[in-house]
Amino acid sequence: MTPEVCPNCGAAVPPGAKACPACGSDEETGWSEEAYAGSLGLPDENFDYDDFVAREFHGQGRAARRAGKGRWIAAGLLVLILLWFLMR
């Protein structure tokens, strides 16, 4: 069965094509049932999202929010200074 999107490279595959026009994948190299989702890099059913977030971000959530607030305050001050110069 020809897929609509190549599971190997993500290119559109015309109906009835024998191989992907972009990368050349076919039933033997990338369209079999085993290979269909294997190359997508999706996590398996045992994936622990909370553990992933803890390892990736190391508790940086609060610090990033504080930095974001500081940027908004700085941007607001710049706008006020610009308006003050325009009104003079």
Residue, then its C-alpha position, 0 to 999 in steps of 0.5 A: m500500500t502506497p502511503e500519502v506521505c513518505p515515512n522516511c523523508g516526509a515528502a508527498v507520495p503520488p497515489g500508486a507510486k512504487a517509490c518516494p520521488a524525493c528519497g527513493s524509499d519503497e516497500e522494502t526500505g521504508w514503507s513496511e509496517e515495521a518501518y512505517a512509524g519507526s523513523l518518525g522518532l516518536p516516544d514509546e508508551n513508556f515515555d515519562y514526560d515529567d522526567f524529560v522536562a526535569r532533565e531538559f530544563h533543570g527547573q529553569g521555569r521560574a527563572a525564565r519567567r522572571a527574565g521575561k518580566g524583566r524584558w517586558i518592563a524594559a520594553g515598556l520603559l523604552v516606549l515611555i522614553l520614546l513617547w516622551f521624546l516625541m511629545r517634547 
